[in-house]
């Protein structure tokens, strides 16, 4: 599992095929992340509420206008079969995959004004 002092590594499964086509259906990211919703801290203990939100390990996102699923590498250790499922989904559908990490958004800064 990643060190608590370093950002988590993530894999971005992008909704663009290796030959540049947009992957369909348009809700593929939500469907894939929904299938992974039970893989979360607390797992099965979530019971009936497990379906209400996405797993923090597999989240749909829109990045620069491209639908993506951001998969945290912690999923690989938590549940290797779930990791294999999402990676095989990307491979079988010839989707572009990138290793990266999402950085938290910085608050907007107010430009310093000159007095005088």
VENRA-V206215 format. One line per field, one symbol per residue. burial: 1 if it has 9 or more other ideal C-beta (glycine too) atoms within 8 Angstrom, else 0. A space follows every 50 residues. Layout:
# VENRA-V206215
burial=???
This chain:
# VENRA-V206215
burial=01000001111111111000001000011011100111110000010001 00011011111000011111111110000001101110110000101000 0000000000000000
